[in-house]
């Protein structure tokens, strides 16, 4: 029986596995490495976050994106966006360097078993673990508006369903949304020979500004500090203080998770978008019906007038909604019994990412209503991995490595790392 089984091999799952292995735990990680990035993002997309804030996390800060790029002669500088393909390759390299070998197996069931868990896989295998970390990424939570859900297959898709947008060359495509995924998808469609139209409820598009230099006069840096989620004190708080967000009332946390760092396009995309992609802003979707091989969208314009948009395909770049009900792999009884954050359908977690069911831990998007918006981004993986593995060690108690055994280390102040676990509760 393994100490920890990590389900998911994206930035969060790989980071958790690296910290668990570094702590001397018996850990396995199941999933397709970097699947969301490799399989669900179109060719030509770029990483929106700065390279220095996009590291996966390993003990001692090793195996960074900068290290990977440096050894391959790739520029990973501030203000220089990196292709998604480069980031995906970095994740695969990190997986080989930092943790146990990833097993490309699909988990189908997670069921309580004694004081641990029974894990079933699609190949018929059965595994057992004392603790489980669910780091399933965003794909189970793709949000398709209800008005589009009834359209026939082939008429509508979520933006995460496309690796190659070249299939839409010469076609009319409506892209719904106002965030980076919508804006960049529309641009890539236009650059692939399609005829995209952006449809958004927002009356204006938000664009991020060109990032300020990393090294600035002290007063300028104090007024608008850099952080893993952008520039400014508010972004800095979401980036650096997720433990403090967790101490806020549940309703406040829900609101922050839903509204902070709202939809915006990257500064480097704006020139490629404006003048090339027509946009219907301030338009609400109220009807969607098939019309032969095409789709007819009924829209309400800002003044209340009805507008009809006839298109060959609709791409909903409408984000991801965390919802425990979509985790079909998790035992239904266990799932129904979990305490949740306020009115949301996300798990309430301890300071060490453990749910109300002992030994069951969560990472990534589902934890945003507990720890804030940084959990929606790669940058949150570092905070998560260290805390979660500390939680696993606490849950395992006497089973964790002891002084003199692999995985034990002494902290900078000379204290036994295991005796100092109380400090990570914040």
N, C-alpha and C positions, 0 to 999 in steps of 0.2 A: 504494500500500500504506500503510495507516494505521500509526502508531506503536503505538497501543493500541486494541483493541476490547474494550469492556466488555459482558459478557453478563449482563443483569439490570438492572432499573431501580427497585429498591427503595431503601431508605435507604443501603445499602452501595454499590450500583452508581452511584447519583446522586452520592454523596459522592466516590467515586473519580474519576468523570468531571469533577466540578468542580475537583478538585485537579490532574488531568492537563491540563485546559484552562488553568488558571492557571499551569501550568509551561511552557506553550507547546508541548505535545505535540499531534500530530495524533491526535485521539481520536474514536471513535464509540461510542455506547451504544445497545444494542438490547434491546427488551423493552417490556412494558406498565408504564408508571410506577405505582408503588405498588400493584401487582396484588394482592399478598397482603392488603393492608389494604382495598382497594376491593372485591375480589371474594370474599374468603374469610373475612370476619368479619361476624357478624350485625349488623344494625341495632340500635342501642341499646348496643353495647359501649363501654367507656371505656378510655382509655390507662391502664395500670397504673403506669407510671413517672412520675416528677415531670416537669412541663413543662420545667424548666430542665435536665434531664438527657436530653432527647429531641430535641436538635438534630441535623439532618443537618449535614455538615461541608463548609465551603467555606474557601478560603484567607483568612486574616485574621479568621476567626470571623464572617464576614458571613452574612446570610440565616438568622437564627435563628428558632425557633418563636415566641419572645417578640416579635420584630419583626413577624412575620406576624400574630400575634394583635392586637398593638397597633394596627396599621393598619386592623383590622376591628372594633375595639371589643370584642374577646373577652378575657375575663379568663383569664390563664394564670398563676395564682399557685401558690405552694407549698401543697400540701395540697388543691388543687382539681382533681380529675380532669377531663381533657378528653375529649370524645367522640372515638371513632375517626374519625368523619367529618371532624372538624376537623383531625386529624393527617394524614389522607389528602389533604385539600385543601392543607395546608401543603406536603406532599411535591410535589404538582403545581406549586405556586407556586415552590418551590425549584428544580425542574427547569427552569422557564422563566427563572429569574433567574441561575442559577449555572453552568450548563454548556452543552454543545452540545445541540442539539435531539434529543430522544429519538426513535428510529425504532421504531415499534411493529411489529416484525418478530420472528418466532419462529425462534430458531436451532435447527437440527436436527442439524448435524454440525460438529465441530471436529477438523480433521485436520492433522498436520504437513505443512508444505509448504516445502521448502528450509530456510532459516534462520528461517522464520516459520510461519504457519498459514493454512489454507484454511477458511473458514467458510461453510457452506451454510445457507440459510434456507428456511422452508416455502413461500415464494412462488416458489421456484426460483432465487433470487438466489445469487450467489457473491461473497464478499468476501475480502480478503487483509489480514493484519495481521502486524506484526513481533512483537507480544506480545499476549496475551489475558488478561483478568481475568474469572474465573468468579465472579459474585456472584448466584447463582441463587436466593437466599432459602431458605425452608424447605419450600416445597410439594413438591419432589421427594422429600422425606424423611418424609412423613406416615407415622406408625406405626400400623398396624392389627394388633391381636393375632391370632396365628395361629388361635386358636379361633374367631374371627369371620370369618376370610377366606373360609371355605367357605359362608357364608350366601348365599342368593339375592339378586340385586339388589333394592333396595327395603326389605330387612330391616335393613341396617346401613350406616352411613356414618361418616366421620371428621368431627370437629367443624369442620374447615376447609372442609368441603364446603357450608356453609350461609351464605347471605347473608340469607335471610328465614326465621325460625323460625315465622312465623305459619302455615305450612302444616301444623304439627302441632297446631293448636288442637283440643281435644277428644280428643286421642290420649294413650295411655300411652307414655311414652318412658323408656327406661333410659339414663342417662348414666354412662359409665365413666370414672373418673379422680378426682383429688383436688387438681388444680392450678387456677389461675385460669380456664383455658379451660373446665374441667368445671363449676366452681362458677358462673361467669357464664352459661354456656350453660343450665344447669339453672334459674337464676333467670329468664332471659329466656324460657325455655319456659313456666314457670309464669305469668309476666306476660303471655304471649301466649295463655293459655287452655289450654295442654297440662297433662298430669299427669305431671311428671317424677319419677323416683326416681334418686338418686345411688347408685352402687355403687363402693366403693373398697376396696382391699386394706389401706390404712392404718386403724389403729384409732382415730385421731383426726384431725380436720382442723386444719391450721395456718393461722393468720390473721396477716397483717402488722399491726403496731401503728400507731396514728395517728402520722404523722411528727412528729418534734420540730421546733420552730421553727428556721428557718435561722440566726437570730441568737440565740445563747445565751451565757451566761457562759463565759469561756475554759476553765475546768476541765471543765464539762459537754461542751463541744465537743471537748476533748482526749480525754475518756473514750470518746466515741461520735461520731467524725467523720462528717459527711455525705459521701456519694459518689454517683456516678451509678447505683449498684446498690443503694443503701440506706444505712442507718446502722450504724456499727460498724467496727472495724479490719479484720475479715476481709473485709467487703464492700468497704471502701476498697482493700484490696490487690488484689482481683479487678478492681476498676474502674480503678485508676490504675497498676497494675504488670503489664500483660500481657506486657511484654518479659521480666520476671523469671520469670513462670510458664513461659515457653518454655525457660528454662535448667534447669528441673527434669527429673529422669529421666522417661522416657516413661510408665512405669507410674503414676507420681504424677500426671502431667498427665491421663492417661486417667481416673483416679479423681476428680480435681478436676472435670473437665468433666462427669462423670456424676452427681456427688453435690452439688456446691456450689450454693447457692441453690435448694434443692429446692422441691417443690410447696407453694404457699401462696396463700391468697386475699387480695385487697386488703381493707384495713380498712373501706373504704366499702361493700363488698358484703355484709358479714357480717349486718347487720340485715335486708337484703332476703332473705337465704338462710334464716336460722334461723327455725323455726316455719312455714316455707312449703314447703320442699322436704324430703321424707322421705329419709333417708340410711341405707343399709346399709353400715356401716363394718366393717372387718376381714373382709370377705367376698371370697373368692377365686373367680374364674370357672374352672370346670372343664369346662363343657359348654355348647354353644350349638347348638340345632337349630330348624329351621323347624317351625311347627305351623299349617298353613294359611297365613293371611295374617299370622299373628303369629309371634313368636320366643320360644322357651322357653330361659331361661338357668338352668343348674345352678350353684349357688353353694355354697361351703363356708363355714359360719359360724365365728366365732371358737372355739367349743367343739367344732368338728368335725362338727356336724350339717349335713345337706344341706338347702338351701333352693332352692325353685324360684320364679323370677320370670318371669311371663308378661307380655309387652309387645308393643306394635305396632311399635316401632322401637328400634334400639340406636344411640346416638351414642357413638363412641369418642373421648373427649377425652384421648387417650393420647400426645400429644406427637409429637415428630419425632426420628428417629434418623439422624444423619449417616452416609452410606455411599456411597463412590465408585461402587459397583456400580450405584447408581440413576441415575448421570449417563449416560444412554444417548446423549446428544449428543456425548460425548467419545469419540474414536477408541478402540476396544477395546484395541488393542495399546499405545497410549500410556497408557491408564488402568491396564492390568495392570502396566506397567513402573514406575509411580510408587512411590517409597518411602513407607511409611506409618508412622504413630505407633504403636509397640508392637504390640499385638494388634488395634488398631482398624482400621477400613477408611476412615481419613481420611488426607489427604496430610501427610507431614512437610514442614515449610516452613522457609525461612530466616527470619532476623529481619526481612526485607523482604517476606515473604509469597510468595516464589517457591518453586515445587515443585522436585522433582528433575529435571523436564524443563525445560530452559532456555526462559525466556520465558513459561511458563505459571504464572499467579498465581491464588490463591484468596482469597475473602473470605466472611465470614459464618459460618454454623453449622458448615461443614466445618472451620473453623480453630479451633474451641473446644478440641480436644485438643492443639493446639499453643500457643495463647495464653490459654486459660482461659475461664471462663464469661461474661466481658463480650462475647464474640463471639456470644452468643445474643441479645443485646439491641441496640437502636438505639444505645445509648451507645458501643458498640465501634466504630461507623463512623468516628469521628473519628481514633482511633489507627490504624485500618486504612488509611484513605485516604492519610494522609501518608506512612506507611511504604511502602505498596505502590507509590505513584507514585515514591518515591525508588528503589525497586527496579527499576521500569521504566526510569527514567533511567539507572541503572547498567547495566542489561542492554543498552540501546541505545548506550551509550558515546558515541562521537563524534557521534551523531545528535541528542543532546539540545541544547537552546538554550545558546548561549555568551554571555559577557558582551557587553552591547550589543544583544542580540537579545531579542525578546519571550520572556517566561518566566524570564529570568534576574533574580535579585535579590541584594542583599547582605544578609547576616544582621546581627543587632543588634550583633555584635562586630566588624563590618567585614570578615568573611571571605566569599570567594566561596562561594555556596551549593553549587555543584557540587563544590568542593574539600572541602566539609565533610561529604560523604555518609558517610564512615566512622563518624561519630558516631552515626548512626541505627542502627548494628548493635548498639549497647548491649553 
